[in-house]
Amino acid sequence: MAKQDFGVVGMAVMGQNVALNVESKGFSVAVFNRTTSKTEEFVRQRCQGKRMVGSTTIEEFVNALARPRRIMLMVQAGDPVDETIGHLLPHLQEGDVIIDGGNSFFEDTIRRCKAIEEKGLLYIGTGVSGGEEGALRGPAMMPGGSRKAYNLVEPVFTKISAQVEGTPCCTYIGDNGAGHYVKMVHNGIEYGDMQLICEAYYIMANAMGMNAPEMHAAFKKWNEGELNSYLIEITADILSKTDPDTGKPMVDIIMDKAGQKGTGKWTSESALDLGVPAPTIAEAVFARCISAIKQERVAAAKKLKGPRSRKVTAKKEEFIEDIRKALYASKVCSYAQGFALMKEAAKENGWTLDMGKIAMIWRGGCIIRAQFLHHIKEAFDRDPNLPNLMLDPYFKGIVEGGQKSWRNVVVKATQMGIPVPAFSSALCYFDSYRRARLSANLIQAQRDYFGAHTYERVDKPGSFHTEWLKI
């Protein structure tokens, strides 16, 4: 039997869709799942007339592939990845490539890459964004590993990824865990984006009393301008749907408890480890955490009272425009935090990350795809060493030009007791970044007072300590 071009392990929906995507681009595919019935069901139901073969054992699966073998793991992150690799290794040969297409933690990818390459094999940790539909139609792909390994998978990846203006949403990211790190930050930015949009919706509903059809119209209009993006588009769509059981807007009958899979937390932890401020991403994670304690919040709502404030009724169109400007300025800050984090991680891990290319591969397939990403590419084209997006002329104009509206929205929400942690943290990030002097001088004095931690002076170099109790 002829050998297959590409292999996929893991036949959950994502794995099935990746396999079908690869086959549709002209490659023959071998598939395997630990539960044999899952493989058989997939081959029987979705693979009729396709160049696809199922295998019942790992050995049979590996032997079905042409060398050098290219095997993509679409299994749950964590121990299942290590277990699957362990089953594969005895059957692989020098030069074969293992590809982890799950949401693996980047440090795990660094470890696996080193261990596998020591055995003469190759390893690629690939961030795949776009969900089930992206996996089938074309995701954004962020592969990291050795350049030699990437060269072997590039012909497949550039065809199965999303295409924007004829350009694949896939590029070589960097060594070992770089691809999974960039995917992790992508997800952190996604958390921030989603929370900001939800706060805009919440302000419209609670500060303005807008109903779902009115909010649908606002988001639909926004999607026709500079906020054009996948998340704005689906928000408008969500707000147009009615629940068939109750006749109420679908969004109103959905429980306000948000789930999460951990990548936003990883992004925030990495920011803390590297000392990079990413408050909007972190607040988005915490917002999901506080949403999860629904029962506790319901009980607290009966005991804790906030301010009484009138809804915004006058100049409603102007305030909606204020919300739009606040959303865009906050979004810029969220992306600025993510790109600053990737920049510092590159230094820490010895990666060479092309920020402009990263922005471009996020234009299609992925959840945070948006029109304004080409402005990020242009910003890094103007200055490859740009320390922060807000310093680029285009983005500087957005945050400075939008700040009157931004402040108005945050103030009004605060006066009404409407929580806007992402909007307000983004505004504080902007205000902190633009100030030459912050309050940390007092923090250093306090640290020196109780712990003799010393401080630097503004008028001469060196490290100093004051005997505070003797003054």
BASEDREN-614524 format. One record per residue (C-alpha): residue number from 0; x, y, z. Coordinates in Angstrom, 1 decimal, m for minus. Layout:
N
+-----+--------+--------+--------+
| num |     c1 |     c2 |     c3 |
+-----+--------+--------+--------+
| NUM |      X |      Y |      Z |
...
+-----+--------+--------+--------+
END
This chain:
471
+-----+--------+--------+--------+
| num |     c1 |     c2 |     c3 |
+-----+--------+--------+--------+
|   0 |    0.0 |    0.0 |    0.0 |
|   1 |    1.2 |    3.5 |   m0.8 |
|   2 |    2.6 |    5.5 |    2.1 |
|   3 |    0.6 |    8.5 |    3.4 |
|   4 |    2.0 |   12.0 |    3.4 |
|   5 |    0.9 |   13.2 |    6.8 |
|   6 |   m0.4 |   11.7 |   10.1 |
|   7 |   m2.8 |   12.9 |   12.7 |
|   8 |   m3.2 |   11.4 |   16.2 |
|   9 |   m6.3 |   12.3 |   18.2 |
|  10 |   m9.7 |   12.1 |   16.6 |
|  11 |  m11.7 |   14.6 |   18.7 |
|  12 |  m13.4 |   17.2 |   16.5 |
|  13 |  m10.2 |   19.4 |   16.2 |
|  14 |   m8.1 |   16.4 |   15.1 |
|  15 |  m10.8 |   15.2 |   12.6 |
|  16 |  m11.0 |   18.7 |   11.1 |
|  17 |   m7.3 |   19.1 |   10.8 |
|  18 |   m7.0 |   15.7 |    9.1 |
|  19 |   m9.8 |   16.7 |    6.7 |
|  20 |   m8.2 |   20.0 |    6.0 |
|  21 |   m4.8 |   18.4 |    5.2 |
|  22 |   m6.5 |   15.9 |    2.9 |
|  23 |   m8.4 |   18.6 |    1.1 |
|  24 |   m5.2 |   20.4 |    0.2 |
|  25 |   m3.9 |   17.4 |   m1.8 |
|  26 |   m2.1 |   15.3 |    0.9 |
|  27 |   m2.9 |   11.7 |    1.8 |
|  28 |   m3.5 |   11.3 |    5.6 |
|  29 |   m3.2 |    8.5 |    8.1 |
|  30 |   m5.2 |    8.8 |   11.3 |
|  31 |   m5.1 |    7.2 |   14.7 |
|  32 |   m7.0 |    7.4 |   18.0 |
|  33 |   m6.3 |    5.5 |   21.2 |
|  34 |   m9.9 |    4.4 |   21.2 |
|  35 |  m10.1 |    2.3 |   17.9 |
|  36 |  m13.9 |    2.8 |   17.5 |
|  37 |  m13.4 |    6.6 |   17.3 |
|  38 |  m11.0 |    6.1 |   14.3 |
|  39 |  m13.3 |    3.6 |   12.6 |
|  40 |  m16.3 |    5.9 |   13.1 |
|  41 |  m14.5 |    8.9 |   11.6 |
|  42 |  m13.2 |    6.9 |    8.6 |
|  43 |  m16.7 |    5.5 |    8.0 |
|  44 |  m18.7 |    8.7 |    8.4 |
|  45 |  m16.4 |   11.5 |    7.1 |
|  46 |  m13.7 |   10.0 |    4.9 |
|  47 |  m15.6 |    8.3 |    2.1 |
|  48 |  m13.8 |    9.0 |   m1.2 |
|  49 |  m10.9 |   10.7 |    0.5 |
|  50 |   m7.2 |    9.8 |    0.6 |
|  51 |   m7.5 |    8.8 |    4.3 |
|  52 |   m6.6 |    5.6 |    6.1 |
|  53 |   m7.3 |    4.7 |    9.6 |
|  54 |   m5.0 |    2.6 |   11.9 |
|  55 |   m5.8 |    0.4 |   14.9 |
|  56 |   m2.3 |    0.4 |   16.4 |
|  57 |    0.5 |    3.0 |   16.8 |
|  58 |    2.8 |    0.6 |   14.9 |
|  59 |    0.4 |    0.3 |   12.0 |
|  60 |   m0.1 |    4.1 |   12.0 |
|  61 |    3.6 |    4.8 |   11.9 |
|  62 |    4.3 |    2.2 |    9.2 |
|  63 |    1.5 |    3.8 |    7.0 |
|  64 |    3.5 |    7.1 |    6.7 |
|  65 |    6.2 |    8.1 |    4.2 |
|  66 |    9.5 |    9.2 |    5.6 |
|  67 |   10.5 |   11.5 |    7.0 |
|  68 |    7.2 |   11.0 |    8.9 |
|  69 |    5.2 |   14.1 |    9.8 |
|  70 |    2.9 |   13.3 |   12.7 |
|  71 |    0.6 |   15.9 |   14.3 |
|  72 |   m0.7 |   15.3 |   17.8 |
|  73 |   m4.2 |   16.8 |   18.4 |
|  74 |   m4.5 |   15.5 |   21.9 |
|  75 |   m5.2 |   17.2 |   25.2 |
|  76 |   m2.4 |   19.3 |   26.6 |
|  77 |   m0.3 |   18.0 |   29.5 |
|  78 |    0.3 |   14.4 |   30.3 |
|  79 |   m1.6 |   13.0 |   27.3 |
|  80 |    1.0 |   14.7 |   25.0 |
|  81 |    3.9 |   13.0 |   26.9 |
|  82 |    2.1 |    9.7 |   26.9 |
|  83 |    1.4 |    9.8 |   23.2 |
|  84 |    5.0 |   10.7 |   22.4 |
|  85 |    6.1 |    7.8 |   24.6 |
|  86 |    4.0 |    5.4 |   22.5 |
|  87 |    5.4 |    6.8 |   19.2 |
|  88 |    9.1 |    7.0 |   20.0 |
|  89 |    9.9 |    3.2 |   19.7 |
|  90 |    8.5 |    3.2 |   16.2 |
|  91 |   10.1 |    6.4 |   14.8 |
|  92 |   13.4 |    6.9 |   13.0 |
|  93 |   15.9 |    9.7 |   12.7 |
|  94 |   14.6 |   12.7 |   10.9 |
|  95 |   10.9 |   12.0 |   11.7 |
|  96 |    8.9 |   15.0 |   12.9 |
|  97 |    6.4 |   15.1 |   15.8 |
|  98 |    4.1 |   18.1 |   15.8 |
|  99 |    2.2 |   19.2 |   18.9 |
| 100 |   m0.9 |   21.1 |   17.7 |
| 101 |   m2.5 |   21.5 |   21.1 |
| 102 |   m2.5 |   24.3 |   23.6 |
| 103 |    0.6 |   23.1 |   25.4 |
| 104 |    2.5 |   25.2 |   27.9 |
| 105 |    5.5 |   26.6 |   26.2 |
| 106 |    8.0 |   25.4 |   28.9 |
| 107 |    6.7 |   21.8 |   28.3 |
| 108 |    7.4 |   22.4 |   24.6 |
| 109 |   10.9 |   23.5 |   25.3 |
| 110 |   11.5 |   20.4 |   27.4 |
| 111 |   10.0 |   18.0 |   24.8 |
| 112 |   11.9 |   19.7 |   22.0 |
| 113 |   15.2 |   19.2 |   23.7 |
| 114 |   14.5 |   15.6 |   24.7 |
| 115 |   13.2 |   14.5 |   21.3 |
| 116 |   16.0 |   16.2 |   19.3 |
| 117 |   18.6 |   14.4 |   21.5 |
| 118 |   17.1 |   11.2 |   20.0 |
| 119 |   17.7 |   12.4 |   16.5 |
| 120 |   14.1 |   13.2 |   15.9 |
| 121 |   12.5 |   16.7 |   15.2 |
| 122 |    9.8 |   18.5 |   17.1 |
| 123 |    7.5 |   21.3 |   16.3 |
| 124 |    5.2 |   23.0 |   18.9 |
| 125 |    2.5 |   24.7 |   16.9 |
| 126 |   m0.1 |   27.1 |   18.1 |
| 127 |   m3.4 |   26.6 |   16.2 |
| 128 |   m6.1 |   29.2 |   16.5 |
| 129 |   m9.5 |   29.3 |   15.0 |
| 130 |  m11.4 |   26.6 |   16.9 |
| 131 |  m13.2 |   23.8 |   15.1 |
| 132 |  m14.1 |   25.8 |   12.1 |
| 133 |  m10.6 |   27.2 |   11.7 |
| 134 |   m9.1 |   23.7 |   11.9 |
| 135 |  m11.3 |   22.6 |    9.0 |
| 136 |  m11.3 |   25.7 |    6.8 |
| 137 |   m8.0 |   27.3 |    7.7 |
| 138 |   m6.5 |   28.3 |   11.1 |
| 139 |   m3.8 |   30.8 |   12.0 |
| 140 |   m0.7 |   28.7 |   12.7 |
| 141 |    2.2 |   29.5 |   15.0 |
| 142 |    4.9 |   26.8 |   14.6 |
| 143 |    8.0 |   26.8 |   16.8 |
| 144 |   11.0 |   24.4 |   16.7 |
| 145 |   14.2 |   24.1 |   14.7 |
| 146 |   14.2 |   25.6 |   11.3 |
| 147 |   15.0 |   22.2 |    9.9 |
| 148 |   11.8 |   20.8 |   11.4 |
| 149 |    9.8 |   23.7 |   10.1 |
| 150 |   11.1 |   23.2 |    6.6 |
| 151 |    9.6 |   19.7 |    6.6 |
| 152 |    6.1 |   20.8 |    7.7 |
| 153 |    6.0 |   24.2 |    5.8 |
| 154 |    4.6 |   22.7 |    2.6 |
| 155 |    1.6 |   21.4 |    4.5 |
| 156 |    1.1 |   24.2 |    7.0 |
| 157 |    1.2 |   27.0 |    4.5 |
| 158 |   m1.6 |   25.3 |    2.5 |
| 159 |   m3.9 |   24.3 |    5.4 |
| 160 |   m3.7 |   27.7 |    7.2 |
| 161 |   m6.0 |   30.6 |    6.5 |
| 162 |   m5.2 |   32.8 |    3.6 |
| 163 |   m5.5 |   36.6 |    3.5 |
| 164 |   m4.8 |   38.3 |    0.2 |
| 165 |   m3.0 |   35.2 |   m1.0 |
| 166 |   m0.7 |   35.1 |    2.0 |
| 167 |   m0.8 |   32.1 |    4.4 |
| 168 |   m1.6 |   32.9 |    8.1 |
| 169 |    1.4 |   30.8 |    9.1 |
| 170 |    5.1 |   31.7 |    9.5 |
| 171 |    8.1 |   30.2 |   11.3 |
| 172 |    8.0 |   31.8 |   14.8 |
| 173 |   11.3 |   30.7 |   16.4 |
| 174 |   13.1 |   27.9 |   18.3 |
| 175 |   11.6 |   25.3 |   20.7 |
| 176 |    8.7 |   26.8 |   22.6 |
| 177 |    8.3 |   30.1 |   20.7 |
| 178 |    5.3 |   29.0 |   18.7 |
| 179 |    3.3 |   27.9 |   21.8 |
| 180 |    4.4 |   31.0 |   23.7 |
| 181 |    3.1 |   33.3 |   20.9 |
| 182 |   m0.2 |   31.2 |   20.9 |
| 183 |   m0.4 |   31.7 |   24.6 |
| 184 |   m0.1 |   35.4 |   24.3 |
| 185 |   m2.6 |   35.4 |   21.5 |
| 186 |   m5.0 |   33.8 |   23.9 |
| 187 |   m4.2 |   36.3 |   26.6 |
| 188 |   m5.0 |   39.1 |   24.2 |
| 189 |   m8.2 |   37.2 |   23.2 |
| 190 |   m9.2 |   37.3 |   26.9 |
| 191 |   m8.7 |   41.0 |   27.0 |
| 192 |  m10.5 |   41.6 |   23.8 |
| 193 |  m13.5 |   39.6 |   24.9 |
| 194 |  m13.8 |   41.2 |   28.3 |
| 195 |  m13.5 |   44.7 |   26.8 |
| 196 |  m16.4 |   43.9 |   24.3 |
| 197 |  m18.5 |   42.5 |   27.1 |
| 198 |  m17.9 |   45.6 |   29.2 |
| 199 |  m19.0 |   47.8 |   26.3 |
| 200 |  m22.2 |   45.6 |   26.0 |
| 201 |  m22.7 |   45.8 |   29.8 |
| 202 |  m22.5 |   49.6 |   29.8 |
| 203 |  m25.0 |   49.9 |   27.0 |
| 204 |  m27.4 |   47.6 |   28.8 |
| 205 |  m27.0 |   49.0 |   32.3 |
| 206 |  m26.0 |   52.6 |   31.8 |
| 207 |  m28.2 |   53.3 |   28.8 |
| 208 |  m31.0 |   50.7 |   29.1 |
| 209 |  m30.4 |   49.6 |   25.5 |
| 210 |  m32.1 |   46.3 |   24.4 |
| 211 |  m30.5 |   43.5 |   22.4 |
| 212 |  m31.7 |   44.7 |   19.0 |
| 213 |  m30.4 |   48.2 |   19.7 |
| 214 |  m27.0 |   46.8 |   20.8 |
| 215 |  m26.9 |   44.6 |   17.8 |
| 216 |  m27.3 |   47.6 |   15.5 |
| 217 |  m24.4 |   49.4 |   17.4 |
| 218 |  m22.0 |   46.5 |   17.1 |
| 219 |  m23.0 |   45.9 |   13.5 |
| 220 |  m22.2 |   49.5 |   12.7 |
| 221 |  m18.9 |   49.3 |   14.6 |
| 222 |  m17.9 |   46.2 |   12.6 |
| 223 |  m18.1 |   48.4 |    9.4 |
| 224 |  m15.4 |   50.7 |   10.7 |
| 225 |  m12.0 |   50.5 |   12.4 |
| 226 |  m13.2 |   48.0 |   15.0 |
| 227 |  m13.9 |   45.5 |   12.3 |
| 228 |  m13.0 |   42.1 |   13.7 |
| 229 |  m14.3 |   38.6 |   14.2 |
| 230 |  m15.2 |   39.2 |   17.8 |
| 231 |  m17.2 |   42.3 |   17.1 |
| 232 |  m18.9 |   40.5 |   14.2 |
| 233 |  m20.0 |   37.5 |   16.3 |
| 234 |  m21.1 |   39.8 |   19.1 |
| 235 |  m23.5 |   41.6 |   16.7 |
| 236 |  m24.7 |   38.2 |   15.6 |
| 237 |  m25.2 |   36.9 |   19.1 |
| 238 |  m27.3 |   40.0 |   20.0 |
| 239 |  m29.6 |   39.3 |   17.1 |
| 240 |  m30.6 |   35.9 |   18.2 |
| 241 |  m33.8 |   35.1 |   20.1 |
| 242 |  m34.3 |   32.1 |   22.4 |
| 243 |  m37.0 |   29.8 |   20.8 |
| 244 |  m38.3 |   28.6 |   24.2 |
| 245 |  m38.9 |   32.0 |   25.8 |
| 246 |  m38.9 |   34.5 |   23.0 |
| 247 |  m36.3 |   36.5 |   24.9 |
| 248 |  m32.9 |   37.6 |   23.5 |
| 249 |  m30.6 |   34.6 |   23.7 |
| 250 |  m27.9 |   36.6 |   25.5 |
| 251 |  m30.4 |   37.3 |   28.4 |
| 252 |  m31.1 |   33.7 |   29.2 |
| 253 |  m27.4 |   32.6 |   29.2 |
| 254 |  m25.9 |   32.2 |   32.7 |
| 255 |  m23.3 |   34.9 |   33.5 |
| 256 |  m20.6 |   32.3 |   34.5 |
| 257 |  m17.6 |   32.4 |   32.1 |
| 258 |  m15.4 |   29.3 |   31.7 |
| 259 |  m11.7 |   29.3 |   30.9 |
| 260 |   m9.0 |   26.7 |   29.9 |
| 261 |   m6.0 |   28.3 |   31.5 |
| 262 |   m4.1 |   30.1 |   28.7 |
| 263 |   m5.1 |   33.5 |   30.0 |
| 264 |   m3.8 |   32.6 |   33.4 |
| 265 |   m0.5 |   31.4 |   31.8 |
| 266 |   m0.1 |   34.7 |   30.0 |
| 267 |   m0.6 |   36.6 |   33.3 |
| 268 |    1.8 |   34.3 |   35.2 |
| 269 |    4.4 |   34.8 |   32.5 |
| 270 |    4.0 |   38.6 |   32.6 |
| 271 |    4.5 |   38.4 |   36.4 |
| 272 |    7.6 |   36.2 |   36.0 |
| 273 |    9.1 |   38.6 |   33.4 |
| 274 |    8.1 |   41.8 |   35.2 |
| 275 |    6.1 |   43.0 |   32.2 |
| 276 |    2.9 |   45.0 |   33.0 |
| 277 |   m0.1 |   43.3 |   31.4 |
| 278 |   m3.0 |   44.5 |   33.7 |
| 279 |   m5.8 |   44.3 |   31.1 |
| 280 |   m5.1 |   40.7 |   30.3 |
| 281 |   m4.9 |   39.9 |   34.0 |
| 282 |   m8.1 |   41.7 |   34.8 |
| 283 |   m9.9 |   39.8 |   32.0 |
| 284 |   m8.8 |   36.6 |   33.7 |
| 285 |  m10.0 |   37.8 |   37.1 |
| 286 |  m13.3 |   38.9 |   35.6 |
| 287 |  m14.0 |   35.4 |   34.6 |
| 288 |  m13.0 |   34.2 |   38.1 |
| 289 |  m15.4 |   36.5 |   39.8 |
| 290 |  m18.1 |   35.6 |   37.3 |
| 291 |  m17.7 |   32.0 |   38.4 |
| 292 |  m18.8 |   32.6 |   42.0 |
| 293 |  m22.4 |   33.2 |   40.8 |
| 294 |  m24.1 |   31.9 |   43.9 |
| 295 |  m22.0 |   34.1 |   46.2 |
| 296 |  m22.6 |   37.2 |   44.0 |
| 297 |  m26.4 |   36.6 |   44.1 |
| 298 |  m26.3 |   36.5 |   47.9 |
| 299 |  m24.1 |   39.6 |   48.0 |
| 300 |  m26.4 |   41.5 |   45.7 |
| 301 |  m29.1 |   41.3 |   48.5 |
| 302 |  m26.8 |   42.8 |   51.1 |
| 303 |  m24.4 |   45.2 |   49.4 |
| 304 |  m25.8 |   48.3 |   47.8 |
| 305 |  m24.0 |   50.6 |   45.3 |
| 306 |  m24.7 |   54.1 |   44.1 |
| 307 |  m28.0 |   55.4 |   42.7 |
| 308 |  m27.4 |   57.1 |   39.4 |
| 309 |  m29.6 |   58.0 |   36.5 |
| 310 |  m29.2 |   56.2 |   33.2 |
| 311 |  m27.7 |   58.0 |   30.2 |
| 312 |  m30.7 |   59.2 |   28.3 |
| 313 |  m29.5 |   62.5 |   26.7 |
| 314 |  m27.2 |   62.5 |   23.7 |
| 315 |  m27.3 |   58.7 |   23.5 |
| 316 |  m25.6 |   58.5 |   20.1 |
| 317 |  m22.7 |   60.6 |   21.5 |
| 318 |  m22.2 |   58.3 |   24.4 |
| 319 |  m22.3 |   55.2 |   22.2 |
| 320 |  m19.5 |   56.8 |   20.2 |
| 321 |  m17.7 |   57.4 |   23.5 |
| 322 |  m18.0 |   53.7 |   24.2 |
| 323 |  m16.6 |   52.8 |   20.8 |
| 324 |  m13.6 |   55.1 |   21.2 |
| 325 |  m13.0 |   53.8 |   24.7 |
| 326 |  m13.2 |   50.2 |   23.4 |
| 327 |  m10.7 |   50.9 |   20.6 |
| 328 |   m8.2 |   52.7 |   22.9 |
| 329 |   m8.5 |   50.0 |   25.5 |
| 330 |   m8.0 |   47.3 |   22.8 |
| 331 |   m4.8 |   49.1 |   21.7 |
| 332 |   m3.5 |   48.9 |   25.3 |
| 333 |   m4.3 |   45.2 |   25.5 |
| 334 |   m2.4 |   44.4 |   22.3 |
| 335 |    0.4 |   46.7 |   23.5 |
| 336 |    0.7 |   44.6 |   26.6 |
| 337 |    0.8 |   41.4 |   24.7 |
| 338 |    3.5 |   42.5 |   22.2 |
| 339 |    5.6 |   44.0 |   25.0 |
| 340 |    5.4 |   40.6 |   26.8 |
| 341 |    6.5 |   38.7 |   23.6 |
| 342 |    9.4 |   41.1 |   23.2 |
| 343 |   10.6 |   40.4 |   26.7 |
| 344 |   10.1 |   36.7 |   26.4 |
| 345 |   12.2 |   36.7 |   23.3 |
| 346 |   15.1 |   38.2 |   25.2 |
| 347 |   14.6 |   35.8 |   28.1 |
| 348 |   14.5 |   32.7 |   25.9 |
| 349 |   16.9 |   33.7 |   23.1 |
| 350 |   14.2 |   33.8 |   20.4 |
| 351 |   14.1 |   36.1 |   17.4 |
| 352 |   10.4 |   37.0 |   17.1 |
| 353 |    9.3 |   39.1 |   14.1 |
| 354 |    6.4 |   41.1 |   15.6 |
| 355 |    5.2 |   42.4 |   12.2 |
| 356 |    4.9 |   38.8 |   10.9 |
| 357 |    3.1 |   37.7 |   14.0 |
| 358 |    0.5 |   40.4 |   13.6 |
| 359 |    0.0 |   39.4 |    9.9 |
| 360 |   m0.7 |   35.8 |   10.7 |
| 361 |   m3.3 |   36.8 |   13.1 |
| 362 |   m5.3 |   38.6 |   10.3 |
| 363 |   m7.1 |   35.4 |    9.4 |
| 364 |   m8.3 |   32.1 |   10.9 |
| 365 |   m7.8 |   33.1 |   14.5 |
| 366 |  m10.2 |   34.4 |   17.1 |
| 367 |   m8.6 |   37.9 |   17.4 |
| 368 |   m8.4 |   38.5 |   13.7 |
| 369 |   m9.1 |   42.1 |   13.1 |
| 370 |   m8.7 |   44.8 |   10.5 |
| 371 |   m6.4 |   46.9 |   12.6 |
| 372 |   m3.7 |   44.2 |   12.7 |
| 373 |   m2.1 |   45.5 |    9.5 |
| 374 |   m1.5 |   48.8 |   11.5 |
| 375 |    0.6 |   46.7 |   13.9 |
| 376 |    2.7 |   45.4 |   11.0 |
| 377 |    3.2 |   48.9 |    9.7 |
| 378 |    4.2 |   50.1 |   13.2 |
| 379 |    7.0 |   47.4 |   13.4 |
| 380 |    8.0 |   48.1 |    9.8 |
| 381 |    8.6 |   51.8 |   10.9 |
| 382 |   10.5 |   50.7 |   14.0 |
| 383 |   11.5 |   47.1 |   14.5 |
| 384 |   12.7 |   47.9 |   18.0 |
| 385 |    9.4 |   49.7 |   19.0 |
| 386 |    9.2 |   49.3 |   22.8 |
| 387 |    5.4 |   49.8 |   23.0 |
| 388 |    2.7 |   50.1 |   20.4 |
| 389 |    1.4 |   53.3 |   22.0 |
| 390 |    4.6 |   55.1 |   20.9 |
| 391 |    3.8 |   54.5 |   17.2 |
| 392 |    2.2 |   57.5 |   15.5 |
| 393 |   m0.9 |   55.7 |   14.5 |
| 394 |   m1.6 |   54.1 |   17.9 |
| 395 |   m0.5 |   57.2 |   19.7 |
| 396 |   m3.3 |   59.1 |   17.8 |
| 397 |   m5.8 |   56.4 |   18.8 |
| 398 |   m5.1 |   56.5 |   22.6 |
| 399 |   m4.6 |   60.2 |   22.9 |
| 400 |   m7.5 |   61.1 |   20.6 |
| 401 |   m9.9 |   58.7 |   22.3 |
| 402 |   m9.0 |   59.6 |   25.9 |
| 403 |  m11.7 |   62.2 |   26.5 |
| 404 |  m14.3 |   59.6 |   25.6 |
| 405 |  m12.4 |   56.8 |   27.4 |
| 406 |  m12.4 |   58.8 |   30.6 |
| 407 |  m16.0 |   59.8 |   30.3 |
| 408 |  m17.0 |   56.1 |   29.9 |
| 409 |  m14.9 |   54.9 |   32.9 |
| 410 |  m16.1 |   57.8 |   35.1 |
| 411 |  m19.8 |   57.3 |   34.2 |
| 412 |  m19.6 |   53.5 |   34.7 |
| 413 |  m17.8 |   54.0 |   38.1 |
| 414 |  m20.4 |   56.6 |   39.2 |
| 415 |  m23.2 |   54.1 |   38.4 |
| 416 |  m21.4 |   51.2 |   40.1 |
| 417 |  m20.9 |   49.3 |   36.8 |
| 418 |  m17.8 |   47.2 |   36.9 |
| 419 |  m15.4 |   47.9 |   34.0 |
| 420 |  m12.1 |   46.3 |   35.2 |
| 421 |  m10.6 |   46.0 |   31.6 |
| 422 |  m11.6 |   49.5 |   30.5 |
| 423 |  m10.2 |   51.0 |   33.7 |
| 424 |   m7.0 |   48.9 |   33.8 |
| 425 |   m6.3 |   49.8 |   30.2 |
| 426 |   m6.7 |   53.5 |   31.0 |
| 427 |   m4.5 |   53.2 |   34.1 |
| 428 |   m1.9 |   51.4 |   31.9 |
| 429 |   m1.9 |   54.4 |   29.5 |
| 430 |   m1.7 |   56.9 |   32.3 |
| 431 |    1.1 |   55.0 |   34.1 |
| 432 |    3.1 |   54.6 |   30.9 |
| 433 |    2.9 |   58.2 |   30.0 |
| 434 |    4.1 |   59.6 |   33.4 |
| 435 |    7.8 |   60.2 |   33.9 |
| 436 |    7.3 |   59.9 |   37.7 |
| 437 |    5.0 |   57.5 |   39.6 |
| 438 |    4.4 |   56.8 |   43.3 |
| 439 |    7.0 |   54.1 |   43.5 |
| 440 |    9.4 |   56.5 |   45.2 |
| 441 |    7.3 |   56.2 |   48.3 |
| 442 |    7.1 |   52.4 |   47.9 |
| 443 |   10.9 |   52.3 |   47.9 |
| 444 |   11.0 |   54.5 |   51.0 |
| 445 |    8.6 |   52.1 |   52.8 |
| 446 |   10.6 |   49.0 |   51.7 |
| 447 |   13.8 |   50.7 |   53.0 |
| 448 |   12.1 |   51.7 |   56.2 |
| 449 |   10.9 |   48.2 |   57.2 |
| 450 |   13.4 |   46.0 |   55.5 |
| 451 |   16.5 |   48.0 |   54.6 |
| 452 |   16.0 |   47.1 |   51.0 |
| 453 |   17.8 |   50.4 |   49.9 |
| 454 |   16.8 |   52.8 |   47.1 |
| 455 |   18.3 |   54.8 |   44.3 |
| 456 |   18.4 |   58.6 |   44.3 |
| 457 |   17.4 |   61.0 |   41.5 |
| 458 |   20.4 |   63.2 |   42.0 |
| 459 |   23.4 |   60.8 |   42.1 |
| 460 |   24.1 |   57.1 |   41.2 |
| 461 |   24.4 |   54.2 |   43.7 |
| 462 |   22.4 |   52.3 |   46.2 |
| 463 |   21.4 |   54.1 |   49.5 |
| 464 |   19.8 |   53.3 |   52.8 |
| 465 |   18.4 |   55.7 |   55.4 |
| 466 |   18.2 |   55.0 |   59.2 |
| 467 |   14.6 |   56.3 |   59.3 |
| 468 |   14.1 |   56.1 |   63.0 |
| 469 |   17.1 |   58.4 |   63.6 |
| 470 |   15.7 |   61.2 |   61.5 |
+-----+--------+--------+--------+
END
